[in-house]
């Protein structure tokens, strides 16, 4: 039974982990019989967004791990405690939290900085030859973390040329991909899918994410 870490960036598309993407990932892993550990960086969110109005709640503060616990239904592991030797694979759902709390892409574009623990575990997994799944906007972060370590992976965010250009600027490769499909970099064991970068419905997001989970688990056995 493979043990897979799912790294969440909070709870809620505009300031945390995309809930549909996170739950679909967890459901697909459970259906496949995988053992799951949910992890998050124990840090403050970049900000809090009112999901009904889209406005930033200027005075409100929330913690990434506390919000991630809403999806986890309880225990969340401090990402700083997670090591590649503890798990067989890792998956990063998207949502703006991936681009705000796990890295600064939402604010800094191609000059993004990555949370040190996110960068560390990503590179550890790649160097250990263990699969990395990365969803929606998270492939930007994954490509940057790996490129900074000299690992030039191929990922997808769908077909947005501006974002794809940022990925290429890191020295990584971008491959266009339909919403229901995945891109598998077999050499580096990185699997990515566009999900809500392209999806117009939860079923469209699910089609690609379910294929991503299957591909990640397949790479665990290869």
C-alpha positions in Angstrom: 0.0 0.0 0.0 1.7 3.2 -1.1 1.9 6.1 1.4 1.1 9.4 -0.3 1.4 12.9 1.2 -1.1 15.5 0.1 0.1 19.0 0.8 -2.6 21.6 1.4 -2.3 25.4 1.3 -5.3 26.2 3.4 -9.0 25.9 2.6 -10.7 27.8 -0.1 -9.9 28.6 -3.7 -9.1 32.3 -3.4 -6.8 32.1 -0.4 -6.1 28.4 0.2 -6.3 25.0 -1.3 -9.0 24.5 -4.0 -11.5 22.3 -2.1 -12.8 20.3 -5.1 -9.3 19.5 -6.2 -8.2 18.5 -2.7 -11.2 16.3 -2.0 -11.1 14.6 -5.5 -7.5 13.9 -4.9 -8.2 12.4 -1.4 -11.1 10.4 -2.7 -9.1 8.9 -5.7 -6.3 7.9 -3.3 -8.7 6.3 -0.9 -10.5 4.4 -3.7 -7.1 3.1 -4.8 -6.2 1.9 -1.3 -3.4 4.3 -0.7 -2.4 5.4 2.8 -2.7 9.2 3.0 -1.0 11.8 5.2 -2.1 15.4 4.9 0.6 18.0 5.5 0.8 21.8 5.3 3.4 24.5 6.2 2.7 25.8 9.6 2.6 29.5 8.6 0.2 32.4 8.3 -1.9 32.7 5.2 -0.9 35.6 2.9 -4.4 37.0 3.5 -8.0 36.0 4.0 -10.5 36.4 1.2 -14.3 36.6 1.6 -15.3 33.9 -0.8 -18.8 35.4 -1.3 -17.7 38.9 -2.3 -14.1 38.2 -3.4 -12.9 41.0 -1.1 -9.7 40.7 1.1 -10.5 40.8 4.8 -7.8 43.2 5.7 -7.7 42.7 9.5 -8.4 39.0 9.6 -5.6 36.5 10.0 -5.7 32.7 9.6 -3.1 29.9 9.7 -2.5 27.6 6.8 -2.5 24.4 8.9 -5.6 25.4 10.8 -7.6 25.9 7.6 -6.1 22.8 6.0 -7.5 20.8 8.9 -11.0 21.7 7.7 -10.4 19.5 4.6 -8.3 16.9 6.6 -11.1 16.6 9.1 -8.5 16.9 11.8 -4.8 16.1 12.0 -2.4 17.9 9.7 1.3 17.1 9.7 3.8 20.0 9.8 5.5 19.9 6.4 8.8 20.7 8.2 8.6 17.2 9.7 7.9 15.4 6.4 10.8 13.6 4.7 11.0 11.8 1.4 12.0 8.6 3.3 8.6 8.7 5.0 6.4 8.5 1.9 6.2 6.9 -1.5 4.7 9.9 -3.4 3.5 13.5 -2.9 0.7 15.5 -4.4 0.1 19.3 -4.4 -3.5 20.4 -5.2 -3.9 23.9 -6.6 -6.0 26.9 -5.6 -4.7 30.4 -5.1 -3.2 29.2 -1.8 -0.6 27.2 -3.7 0.4 30.5 -5.4 0.0 32.7 -2.2 0.9 30.5 0.8 3.2 27.7 -0.7 5.0 30.3 -2.9 4.6 33.9 -4.0 3.6 33.4 -7.6 0.3 35.2 -7.2 2.2 38.3 -6.1 5.6 38.1 -7.8 5.0 36.2 -11.0 8.2 34.7 -12.5 10.2 36.2 -9.6 8.3 33.9 -7.1 9.8 32.7 -3.9 8.9 29.2 -2.6 8.3 28.3 0.9 11.5 26.6 2.0 9.8 23.5 3.2 7.9 23.1 0.0 11.1 23.5 -2.0 12.9 21.1 0.2 10.4 18.2 0.1 9.9 18.7 -3.7 13.6 18.4 -4.4 14.0 15.5 -1.9 11.3 13.5 -3.6 12.8 14.1 -7.1 16.3 13.1 -5.9 14.9 10.0 -4.3 13.2 9.1 -7.5 9.7 9.3 -6.0 6.6 10.6 -7.8 5.3 14.1 -7.5 1.8 15.0 -8.6 1.0 18.7 -9.1 -2.3 20.2 -10.0 -3.8 23.4 -11.4 -1.4 26.3 -10.7 0.9 24.3 -8.5 3.0 23.0 -11.4 4.6 26.5 -11.6 5.8 26.1 -8.1 7.0 22.6 -8.7 8.8 23.5 -11.9 10.6 26.4 -10.2 11.6 24.4 -7.1 13.1 21.6 -9.3 14.7 24.0 -11.7 16.5 25.8 -8.8 18.0 22.4 -8.0 19.1 21.8 -11.5 16.2 19.4 -12.4 14.4 20.5 -15.6 11.0 18.8 -15.4 8.2 19.0 -17.9 4.8 20.1 -16.5 1.5 21.5 -17.6 -0.9 24.2 -16.5 -3.1 23.7 -19.5 -2.7 26.2 -22.3 -2.2 29.7 -20.7 0.8 31.0 -22.7 1.8 33.7 -20.2 2.1 31.1 -17.3 3.7 28.6 -19.6 6.3 31.3 -20.5 7.1 31.7 -16.9 7.7 28.0 -16.5 10.0 28.0 -19.5 11.9 31.0 -18.0 12.9 28.8 -15.1 14.5 26.4 -17.6 11.7 23.9 -17.2 9.5 22.6 -20.0 5.7 23.2 -20.5 3.5 20.9 -22.5 -0.1 22.0 -23.4 -2.8 19.7 -22.1 -6.5 19.3 -22.2 -8.5 19.5 -19.0 -9.3 15.8 -18.8 -5.7 14.7 -19.4 -2.3 14.6 -17.7 1.3 15.2 -18.6 3.7 12.6 -17.3 7.4 13.3 -17.1 8.6 9.8 -16.7 12.3 10.8 -16.4 11.6 12.9 -13.3 8.4 11.1 -12.2 6.4 14.4 -12.2 2.7 14.2 -13.1 0.6 17.3 -13.7 -2.9 18.2 -14.8 -4.7 21.6 -15.5 -7.8 21.0 -13.3 -9.4 24.4 -12.6 -6.9 26.2 -14.8 -9.3 25.0 -17.5 -12.2 23.1 -15.9 -15.6 24.6 -16.2 -17.2 22.0 -13.8 -16.2 19.7 -11.0 -16.5 16.7 -13.3 -14.0 18.2 -15.7 -11.6 18.8 -12.9 -12.1 15.3 -11.6 -11.3 13.6 -14.9 -7.8 14.9 -15.0 -7.2 14.6 -11.2 -8.3 10.9 -11.2 -5.8 10.2 -14.1 -3.1 12.1 -12.2 -3.6 10.0 -9.0 -3.6 6.8 -11.1 -0.4 7.9 -12.9 1.3 8.8 -9.6 0.5 5.5 -8.0 1.6 3.7 -11.2 5.0 5.5 -10.9 5.3 4.2 -7.3 5.4 0.7 -8.7 7.8 1.4 -11.5 
